[in-house]
C-alpha cells in the first residue's frame, strides 16, 4: 500500500497541509492532517512524533502521551533504546496514568536493566497520585528487570509498610538483605536485618545470618546477643552453635569455643552427618589466624575418640542354698547419687550368726516412736552380715549412727512396712536370723 502512487500522493498532500497549518499557528488543524497520514502509514514514527507535538501544543496531554507511548514501543522494537527511554520520561511527565504495567511491561523487559530507573520514576508518579497498585506493579517490574539492585526491594518494602502489608515488606527486605550481603555491603545489611527482625522476630534466615555479619564486622559481643535470640527461636540450631563457637573463639574464650565445637560435631557424627561436622571443623581451624595452638586443638577434635574402657566385672558373690546372692555392704555404699540400687528380685534376706545380740547403747537423742507395724518390721543387725538378693530396688538413708535400708516394692516410693535399721556402732556379731519380705 505504501508503494501505491495514489497513496503516496495522498500522504504528500496531507503532510503539506499539516505543515502549512502548523506554520500558521493552528496545531489543531495540523494534527488533523497528521492523523490522516497515519491512517495510511501507521508505522511512520516521524509523522506520529509530529502529531504528538501538535497535541502537546493544543494542551491535549493525555492524547499526546498516548501517541508518544506508541513511539516508545516502535523505538524499542527497532532497538533504539536511548530514544525510547527519553520518550518514556516525556510520557510520564505528560500523563503518567498511561505508563502502566499492561502498556509498557513487554517494552521495558526488552530494554532490560537500563529501564529500571524509568520504572522507578513511573512508580513514584503513580504513588504521588494515589495509584498505589500501579506504583507497586511498576516497582515489581523494576525489581524483575534489575534483579541485582537492592534499592528497588527496599522501596517496595517501604510501600508495603505504608499499606500495613508487613509480611510482604519483610519478604522484600529479606531479598534486599541477600543482595547487600552478596555485594559485601555489611553496614547496610545490618540496617535491613534489624528492620526485618522488628517486623518478624522469628525470621530464621536473618537470625542465623546477622550474628555472622557482626562477627565479620569485628563485633562478637553483638553476635552473641543475637545468637541468644536465635536459640530461643530454634533451639539446637546447627548454624547457631557453629557461630557461637566462632564468637567465643574471637573473644579469646578458647576452652568454651572448643567445648561447643566438640559437642556440636559429636552430635552431627552421631546422627549420620559426619561430612557436615568435618566441614565445620575445617572452617573452625581458620577462625584464629596464626594461633597454631588453637588450630591443633581443632585438629584434635577431628581425631577418632578411643572407645571407653569396659566396666570392671565384679567378683562372683556367694549364694545361700536357696540361691539368694550375698551382697557386701560396700555394694550399697557404692550406689548412685540418689542412694538407689536397682535390684529386681522380690526377696531380701538378712543373715546373722547364731549368737546372742547384746544390748544396744542408748541413742544420743530420743526419736519419735514408730507405728507398731513398722516396729515389728525393723531389726537391728550387723553391716557385715547383710545379704540382699540381686535386682531388688533398695534405698538407703543415714541419720547419726544408723543406716536405714528400705525395700522399694514399686521401685518408686519408700515402703514403711519393709524397713531395716542398721547401726554403725561396732558390736559383737549377733546370732544368725533370717528376715524375708512378705510378698504383696
C-alpha positions in Angstrom: 0.0 0.0 0.0 2.9 2.3 0.7 4.1 1.9 -2.9 0.7 2.8 -4.3 1.1 6.1 -6.3 -2.3 7.3 -5.1 -1.4 6.6 -1.5 1.9 8.4 -1.9 0.1 11.4 -3.4 -2.4 11.5 -0.6 0.4 11.3 2.0 2.3 14.1 0.3 -0.9 16.3 0.2 -1.7 15.6 3.9 1.8 16.5 5.0 1.9 19.7 3.0 -1.4 20.8 4.6 -0.2 19.9 8.1 3.0 21.9 7.6 1.0 24.9 6.3 -1.4 24.9 9.3 1.4 24.3 11.8 3.4 27.3 10.5 0.3 29.5 10.6 -0.2 28.7 14.3 -3.0 26.2 14.0 -1.6 23.0 15.5 -5.1 21.6 15.9 -5.6 21.6 12.1 -2.1 20.2 11.6 -2.9 17.4 14.0 -5.9 16.5 11.9 -3.8 16.1 8.7 -1.1 14.1 10.6 -3.7 11.7 11.9 -4.9 11.3 8.3 -1.4 10.4 7.2 -1.1 7.8 9.9 -4.2 6.1 8.7 -2.2 5.4 5.6 1.2 4.8 7.2 0.6 3.6 10.8 4.3 2.7 11.4 5.7 6.1 10.4 7.3 7.3 13.6 8.3 10.7 12.2 4.6 11.6 11.5 3.4 10.2 14.8 6.0 12.3 16.7 4.8 15.4 14.8 1.2 14.5 15.7 2.2 14.2 19.4 3.9 17.6 19.3 0.8 19.2 17.9 -1.3 17.6 20.6 1.0 19.0 23.3 0.7 22.5 21.8 -3.1 22.0 21.9 -2.8 21.1 25.6 -4.2 17.6 24.9 -1.7 16.0 27.2 -3.4 12.6 27.5 -3.7 12.2 23.8 -0.1 13.3 23.3 1.1 10.8 25.9 -0.7 8.1 24.1 1.0 8.9 20.8 4.4 9.1 22.4 3.9 5.8 24.1 3.3 4.2 20.7 6.5 5.7 19.5 8.3 4.2 22.6 7.1 0.8 21.5 8.3 1.3 18.0 11.7 2.6 19.0 12.2 -0.4 21.4 11.3 -2.8 18.6 14.0 -1.1 16.5 16.5 -1.3 19.4 16.6 2.5 19.6 16.6 2.2 23.4 18.0 5.6 24.2 15.3 7.4 22.3 12.7 5.1 23.8 13.8 6.0 27.3 13.7 9.7 26.6 10.2 9.5 25.3 9.2 7.3 28.2 10.1 10.1 30.6 8.1 12.5 28.5 5.1 10.2 28.6 5.3 10.2 32.5 5.6 13.9 32.6 2.6 14.4 30.4 0.2 11.7 31.8 1.8 9.1 34.0 -1.6 7.2 34.3 -0.9 5.8 30.8 2.5 4.5 31.7 1.2 1.4 33.4 2.3 -2.2 33.6 -0.1 -3.6 30.9 1.0 -1.0 28.4 4.8 -1.0 28.9 5.8 -4.2 30.6 6.9 -6.1 27.5 8.6 -3.0 26.0 10.6 -2.4 29.2 11.6 -6.0 29.5 13.1 -5.9 26.0 15.1 -2.8 27.1 16.5 -4.7 30.1 18.2 -3.3 33.2 18.6 0.2 31.8 14.8 0.6 32.0 14.8 0.2 35.8 15.1 4.0 36.5 12.2 4.6 34.2 10.1 2.1 36.2 11.1 3.8 39.4 10.1 7.2 38.0 6.7 5.9 36.9 6.1 4.2 40.2 6.8 7.4 42.1 4.4 9.3 39.9 1.7 6.7 40.4 2.2 6.8 44.2 2.1 10.6 44.4 -1.2 10.5 42.5 -2.5 7.9 44.9 -2.4 5.0 42.4 -0.8 2.6 44.8 -1.5 -0.6 42.8 0.0 0.9 39.7 3.0 2.1 41.6 3.6 -1.4 43.1 3.3 -3.0 39.7 5.9 -0.7 38.3 8.3 -1.3 41.2 7.9 -5.0 40.9 8.7 -4.7 37.2 11.8 -2.8 38.0 12.8 -5.4 40.5 12.3 -8.1 37.9 14.3 -6.5 35.1 17.1 -5.4 37.5 17.1 -8.3 39.9 20.5 -7.4 41.5 19.5 -4.0 42.7 18.6 -3.9 46.4 17.2 -0.4 46.4 14.1 -1.5 44.4 13.4 -4.1 47.0 13.8 -1.7 49.9 11.5 0.8 48.2 8.9 -1.9 47.7 9.2 -2.8 51.4 8.5 0.9 52.3 5.4 1.0 50.2 4.1 -2.3 51.7 4.8 -1.0 55.1 2.8 2.1 54.4 -0.1 -0.2 53.4 0.4 -2.3 56.6 1.3 -5.3 54.5 4.1 -6.5 56.9 4.6 -10.0 55.5 5.3 -8.7 52.0 7.5 -5.9 53.4 9.6 -8.5 55.3 9.9 -10.6 52.2 11.3 -7.8 50.1 13.6 -6.6 52.9 15.0 -10.2 53.1 15.6 -10.2 49.3 17.4 -6.8 49.7 19.5 -8.2 52.5 20.6 -11.1 50.4 21.7 -8.7 47.7 23.6 -6.5 50.1 25.4 -9.5 51.7 26.4 -10.7 48.2 27.8 -7.3 47.4 29.7 -7.2 50.7 27.8 -4.2 52.0 27.6 -5.3 55.6 26.7 -2.0 57.1 23.5 -1.6 55.0 22.7 -5.3 55.6 22.7 -4.8 59.3 20.3 -1.9 58.9 18.0 -4.0 56.7 18.3 -7.1 59.0 17.3 -5.1 62.1 14.2 -3.9 60.2 13.3 -7.5 59.3 13.5 -8.6 62.9 11.3 -5.7 64.0 8.6 -6.9 61.6 9.2 -10.6 62.2 11.3 -11.5 65.3 11.2 -15.2 64.3 12.7 -14.7 60.8 15.1 -17.7 60.9 17.3 -16.8 58.0 18.1 -13.3 59.4 18.6 -14.7 62.9 21.2 -17.0 61.5 22.9 -14.5 59.2 23.0 -11.4 61.3 25.4 -12.8 64.0 27.8 -14.0 61.3 27.8 -10.5 59.8 28.5 -9.0 63.2 31.5 -11.4 63.6 32.7 -10.3 60.2 32.5 -6.6 61.3 34.5 -7.4 64.4 31.6 -7.1 66.9 31.5 -10.6 68.5 29.6 -9.3 71.6 26.7 -8.2 69.4 26.9 -11.5 67.7 26.4 -13.4 71.0 23.4 -11.3 71.8 21.7 -12.1 68.5 22.6 -15.8 68.9 20.6 -15.8 72.1 17.6 -14.7 70.1 18.3 -17.5 67.6 18.5 -20.1 70.3 15.1 -19.1 71.6 13.5 -19.4 68.2 15.4 -22.5 67.1 16.9 -24.5 70.0 19.8 -26.7 68.9 20.3 -24.8 65.6 23.5 -26.2 64.0 24.3 -22.8 62.3 23.8 -21.0 65.6 26.1 -23.3 67.5 28.8 -23.0 64.9 28.5 -19.2 65.0 28.5 -19.3 68.8 31.8 -21.3 68.9 33.2 -18.8 66.4 32.2 -15.9 68.6 33.8 -17.4 71.7 37.0 -18.1 69.7 37.1 -14.5 68.6 36.6 -13.3 72.1 39.5 -15.5 73.3 37.4 -17.9 75.3 39.2 -20.9 73.7 38.1 -23.7 76.1 34.4 -22.7 75.7 34.7 -22.5 71.9 36.3 -25.9 71.7 33.7 -27.4 74.1 30.9 -26.1 71.9 32.6 -27.4 68.8 33.1 -30.8 70.3 29.5 -31.2 71.4 28.3 -30.0 68.0 30.4 -32.2 65.9 29.8 -35.3 68.1 26.1 -34.8 67.7 26.4 -34.4 63.9 28.5 -37.6 63.7 26.1 -39.5 65.9 23.2 -38.5 63.7 24.9 -39.5 60.4 26.1 -36.1 59.3 29.9 -36.7 59.5 30.7 -34.6 56.3 28.9 -31.6 57.9 30.9 -32.0 61.1 34.1 -32.2 59.0 33.3 -29.0 57.1 32.6 -27.2 60.4 35.9 -28.2 61.9 37.7 -27.2 58.7 36.2 -23.7 58.9 37.0 -23.5 62.6 40.7 -24.1 62.0 40.8 -20.7 60.3 38.9 -18.7 62.9 42.1 -17.5 64.8 44.8 -16.7 62.3 48.3 -17.5 63.4 47.0 -19.2 66.5 48.6 -22.6 65.9 47.7 -24.0 69.3 44.0 -23.4 68.6 44.4 -24.9 65.2 46.0 -28.0 66.7 43.1 -28.3 69.3 40.6 -28.1 66.5 42.5 -30.8 64.6 42.4 -33.0 67.7 38.6 -32.8 67.6 38.8 -34.5 64.1 40.7 -37.5 65.5 38.6 -40.5 66.3 37.9 -40.9 70.1 39.1 -44.1 71.8 36.4 -46.5 72.8 35.5 -46.2 76.5 37.1 -48.9 78.8 34.7 -51.7 79.7 33.4 -51.7 83.2 35.3 -53.9 85.7 33.4 -57.1 86.3 32.6 -57.7 89.9 33.9 -60.8 91.6 31.2 -63.5 91.9 29.2 -63.4 95.1 28.5 -66.4 97.3 24.9 -67.6 97.4 22.7 -69.2 100.0 21.3 -72.7 99.4 18.0 -71.1 98.2 20.0 -69.2 95.5 20.0 -65.8 97.2 23.1 -63.7 96.4 25.0 -62.5 99.4 26.0 -58.8 98.9 28.7 -56.9 100.7 27.7 -53.7 102.4 30.1 -51.8 100.0 27.6 -52.6 97.2 25.1 -50.4 98.9 27.5 -47.7 99.7 28.6 -47.6 96.0 25.2 -46.7 94.7 24.4 -43.6 92.7 23.8 -40.1 94.0 20.2 -40.9 94.9 21.4 -43.8 97.0 19.4 -46.3 94.9 20.4 -49.8 93.8 18.4 -51.4 91.0 17.7 -54.9 92.1 14.7 -56.6 90.6 14.0 -59.7 92.8 11.3 -59.7 95.4 13.2 -61.3 98.3 15.6 -59.6 100.8 17.3 -61.8 103.4 19.2 -60.6 106.5 21.5 -63.2 108.0 23.4 -63.1 111.3 25.4 -65.7 113.1 23.7 -67.8 115.9 24.9 -65.6 118.8 23.0 -63.5 121.3 22.5 -59.9 120.4 24.0 -57.6 123.2 22.0 -54.6 124.3 22.4 -51.5 122.1 23.8 -48.3 123.6 21.3 -45.7 124.2 20.8 -43.2 121.3 22.1 -39.7 121.5 18.6 -38.2 121.1 15.3 -39.9 121.5 13.5 -40.5 118.3 9.7 -40.3 117.9 8.0 -43.7 118.4 7.2 -45.5 115.2 3.9 -47.2 114.4 3.5 -50.8 115.7 3.6 -52.3 112.3 6.8 -50.5 111.4 8.5 -51.5 114.8 7.7 -55.2 114.1 9.3 -55.0 110.7 12.5 -53.4 112.0 15.5 -55.3 113.4 19.0 -54.2 114.4 21.7 -56.1 112.5 25.4 -56.0 111.8 26.5 -54.4 108.5 28.9 -57.2 107.6 26.1 -59.9 107.7 23.8 -58.2 105.2 22.5 -60.4 102.3 20.3 -59.0 99.6 19.0 -60.8 96.6 20.1 -59.2 93.3 17.8 -56.9 91.2 15.8 -55.7 94.2 15.5 -51.9 94.5 16.9 -50.8 97.8 17.0 -47.2 99.2 19.3 -46.2 102.0 19.2 -43.2 104.3 21.6 -42.3 107.2 21.0 -40.5 110.4 23.6 -40.3 113.2 24.9 -43.9 113.7 22.0 -45.6 112.0 21.7 -46.6 108.3 18.2 -47.3 107.2 17.7 -49.7 104.2 14.2 -49.8 102.8 13.0 -52.2 100.2 11.0 -50.4 97.5 8.1 -52.5 96.3 7.1 -50.4 93.3 10.6 -49.1 92.5 9.5 -45.6 93.1 8.3 -44.8 96.6 9.6 -46.0 100.0 7.6 -48.7 101.8 7.4 -48.1 105.5 6.3 -51.7 106.2 9.6 -53.1 105.0 12.3 -51.2 106.9 15.7 -52.4 108.2 17.7 -50.2 110.6 21.4 -50.9 110.6 23.5 -49.5 113.4 27.0 -48.3 112.5 28.5 -48.7 116.0 30.8 -51.7 116.4 29.3 -54.6 118.3 29.8 -58.4 118.7 28.4 -60.4 115.8 24.8 -61.2 116.6 23.0 -64.5 116.3 22.0 -65.6 112.7 18.5 -64.6 111.8 16.5 -64.6 108.5 14.1 -61.7 107.6 12.1 -62.2 104.4 9.9 -59.5 103.0 6.3 -60.7 102.7 5.1 -60.8 99.1 2.4 -58.3 98.1 
